[in-house]
Amino acid sequence: MVIFHEKIPQRCDNDVIATLNARAALLLARFKKDRRQSDLDGAFTSYKQALELCHLSHPLRPQALNCLANVLKTQYDQKGQQNDLDESISLHRQALELRQQNDLDESISLHRQALELRPPHIQASSLNNLANALKTRYNQGGQQDDLEESISLHRRALELHPPPHPDRASSLTNLASALNTRGQKNDIDESIFLHRQALDLCPRFHPARAHSLTNLATSLSARYDQGGQQKDLDESILLHRQALGLRPSPHSDRASSLNDLAIALQAQYEQRGQLNDLDETIFLHREALELRPPHMQAISLNNLASALKRRYGESGQQNDLDESIALNRQALELRPPSHPDRVSSLNNLALALQARYGQKGQQNDLDESISLHRQALELLPPTHSIRAISLYNLAKVLKTQYHQGGQQNDLDECISLHRQVLELHSPSHSHRSSFLNGLAIALRARYSQGGQQNDLDESILLHRQALELCLHLILIELALSMSASHRFKVAKTWIHYADVAYQHQSAIKAYDAALQALPQLAALTLDIQSRQKALTTGSDGLARDASKCAINTGNIAKAIEFLESGRTVFWSQLLLLCSPFDELRNIAPGLADQLQHISIALELGSYCDISVELLDIEMKLVQDQETARLNRLHEQWSKAIDSVRSLEGFKHFLQPPQFSALQAAASEVPVVMLVANSSDSNILIMTATNVHHISLPTLPDNELHKLVQLIQVATSHSKTRDCSVDISPNDISPTTLQNWINMQEKRGGRKFKDKFSSDDIFKSVLKTLWIDVIKPVITLLGLKKSEKPSALQWCPTGLFSFLSIHAAGCYDNGPSNECASDYIVSSYTPTISALLASDPTPSTKPFKMMVVIQSKELPFTQKELKEIEQHVPNKSLVRLGIPGSPAFVETVAACLSDVSIAHFACHGKQNLSEPLESGLKLEDGFLFVSRIMKERMPNGSLAFLCACDTAMGDEKLPDEAMSLAASILFSGFRHVIATMWKMMDGDGPIIADAFYEEIFRGPDGKPAPQPDTSKSAQALHIAIMKLGSNNVPFHRWVPFIHMGKCN
């Protein structure tokens, strides 16, 4: 075999390329015969030289790429080097793309020739073919002229297919698709219009209907992404679900439909925050994954992994994160180094591993995350659009590694990467504030280690730049965002920078923005359970933080407004729907009637059953239609509210009341707000003419939590026993025990070594509350001891909601003994607005009182009923739970709207995980909060809940007042008697007897046929004193409280 060794002339023509290829072929043939490595190396060199002489548009370049790829594959078979195989695959891909491009160019040329040869009236097919080929070339090369010509040609084709031409639907779809690709707002609008026409031409059972439904749904989703209109997303989901119903398994397009619907549902999850949307998204992605062949599973693997990681971020379930990591690994395996989406898979896996490191702290997760981020960065050329994000991700994980291991080189590289990120993006980039902060934090860390002043100076400068840019971008984003959840997140970011990090003057506005978005998280379109759950996403404590921020600026009035607008959001939403609109009806009766009609429809929608099996497509369609209907109603509601607010005198219609209106609640009785915060707490006292502030630096949240824990210990160990029980130090946690011992020493109490009683704990806690809370209040208000104490309205927030403020006092059995009840008659209210509700028009119906007892399980309830019968006229009493009149749930619920007083002597249950499923135990089940809420109670004056735990709220959402007592108060009863923990069965008759004797006492001191429920707080005050006078332990008399107006 003759081998050419002479030097090849450096000429870029086909002869030289042919010579190089011939030489390479001879060398390769000799290698296959003799297996000499030098021949294989020579073939590689010659083929590589030939490729270098073939410019990108050279007709021989695909052949040169394939030849070199074949040599690399042979070299891989010889040596087993993975990089040879990877490069071989990459070169084959390039060759394939070039051949396709050449074929596409030739195809376009031929289509043009065909078009020119056809007479105008039969050009439609050629116009369509040429347009589609041009759009394909645009998708590959991005030449705008190709897309513009494609759209123009599709328009011409459509003109040649007037109705009822059989190809009109196809032309409509093609033009709509091209417009959707161009993606301007008017293009998307026209695309939707065209897709609707195409769908009209594909009636039920038409073979192209599913395809047409999907096209319209996709365009609607694109418009939702641009404008955020909920109706577009609603319709998109509905259409995707219809398309899925037309593609049962094993339809070839079912996986695609599943994927499309899943993506739309995840968008709805991001909008509404409803976990059931995310659960269904995951369910659909799983099915899509099962339907795809192995070589096409990468997209489904990636989408399912992303959805699982999102759910992990929401619920913290470790198995979701672990599965997300496993799926990301599978997706990465399907995307070799030459794959265009490999960078995405590398980043996704790296971020998931980083999240797991944050949870478990395993070094191998962090090491692998860094390695993957480096690999992703290597695949991105310097000008790639996402290179900055990749640099930023690597910088962040290196900073994490620095904090873990303290290696200076990790921190130095982190800083270097952050600088590169900033160089790649202009000052106006939307993420620049995050990039600036990243570098600033890294520089501050290096200053902490090395003490270089220039690092600190630059860090401060960058933080300031980041803040200014962040606030600017936040204001823009808040103005543009249509999603309540997104507005809420943006506003919380603003709060972080303006209040937490920098104490910026815009902090008050930041809190305003967040609190305005908060009601939309519990939107009226959601069912009541979903509204309640939506408020658990980082909202609790927001109003108290806002109030503290206002207090720090000296704006006490604003602090009170914040507390009112940001608490009990759940109930405020429901009360909006129950508004009578009487004042509006006098001015604009049409608007009032419209709002009344919408509010009734929304309220009925609140109680719909959302539990639908994921596999039940028909029911899912019905549910989607109902969701869309409620969303349209909510839009009408919002527009109607805006119309009302444009009327003179209605500027603040249905908005949280301003301080001037709130102060009216204190016209007769002072209102004291107890504001719990992490760093300290505050008391705000509102009177008819003034507002006062008292700081409580000794009672931050962590100290209040200790008090709550101690009360829980004292009550859990006493339960329903009739004496103060001994508690062993072994019965409670060491931390709680030490907290109590410290409190004893601080207050000068006696020390305990072996055992102590529940009363000992109560005395300590109540003394602390007396000294730190009650005494400053009564001193400021100038209150004196009295046999007829003044009334005082407590409005506790946060952890104060779980403490017995009304019972605070010094109970050391000495001359210094004094307590709150010596000075005040206490009443609680969840909000100030609850005190502003106008009294209803006196009913013309005879007075009725319902008494519900559970005598089978609680024998003393029979005695309780007898005590009540001594004070209430027989004709006014409705007795349930006695022989012949069973206390069934629906029977009791139906009576609530007719009676003035409802007395329950039964078991109570507080459901901590599902507060709306807390309830009163009746003969056939529980009367749940969610059921009580459905009833209107126009005559409701007093509800006496002589049951356990009826005033116990949700510890996760103390400011949402999710207790049984609060639910009945907000549902219409103006006074509620409730218990903060378990009560003794035998105490019910004592309390009831003294209470009803007082409210049925007339002005002349004699029994009256009608009760004066305005004396409810005073009557309970008297009843508690009577029970306490029997020397019963604290846990028996302290739990009873009055909620509502003091008078």
Secondary structure, 3 states (H helix, E strand, C coil): CCCCCCCCCCCCCHHHHHHHHHHHHHHHHHHHHHCCHHHHHHHHHHHHHHHHCCCCCCCCHHHHHHHHHHHHHHHHHHHCCHHHHHHHHHHHHHHHHHHHHHHHHHHHHHHHHHHHHCCHHHCHHHHHHHHHHHHHHHHHHCCHHHHHHHHHHHHHHHHCCCCCCCCHHHHHHHHHHHHHHHCCHHHHHHHHHHHHHHHHCCCCCCCCHHHHHHHHHHHHHHHHHHHCCHHHHHHHHHHHHHHHHCCCCCCCCHHHHHHHHHHHHHHHHHHHCCHHHHHHHHHHHHHHHHHCCHHHCHHHHHHHHHHHHHHHHHHCCHHHHHHHHHHHHHHHHCCCCCCCCHHHHHHHHHHHHHHHHHHHCCHHHHHHHHHHHHHHHHCCCCCCCCHHHHHHHHHHHHHHHHHHHCCHHHHHHHHHHHHHHHHHCCCCCCCHHHHHHHHHHHHHHHHHHHCCHHHHHHHHHHHHHHHHHHHHHHHHHHHHCCCHHHHHHHHHHHHHHHHHHCCCCCHHHHHHHHHHHHHHHCCCCCCHHHHHHHCCCCCCCHHHHHHHHHHHCCCHHHHHHHHHHCCCHHHHHHHHHCCCCHHHHHHCHHHHHHHHHHHHHHHHHCCCCCCCCCCCHHHHHHHHHHHHHHHHHHHHHHHHHHHHHCCCCCCCCCCCCCHHHHHHHHCCCCEEEEECCCCCEEEEEECCCCEEEEEECCCCHHHHHHHHHHHHHHHHHHCCCCCCCEECHHHCCHHHHHHHHHHHHHCCCCCCCCCEEHHHHHHHHHHHHHHHHHHHHHHHHCCCCCCCCEEEEEEECHHHHHCCHHHCEECCCCCCCEEHHHCEEEEECCCCHHHHCCCCCCCCCCCCEEEEECCCCCCHHHHHHHHHHCCCCHHHEEEECECCECCCHHHHHHHHCCCCEEEEECCEECCCCCHHHCEEEECCEEEEHHHHCCCCCCCCCEEEEECCCCCCCCCCCHHHCCCHHHHHHHHCCCEEEEECCCCCCCHHHHHHHHHHHHHCECCCCCECCCCCHHHHHHHHHHHHHHHHCCCCCHHHHCCEEEEECCC
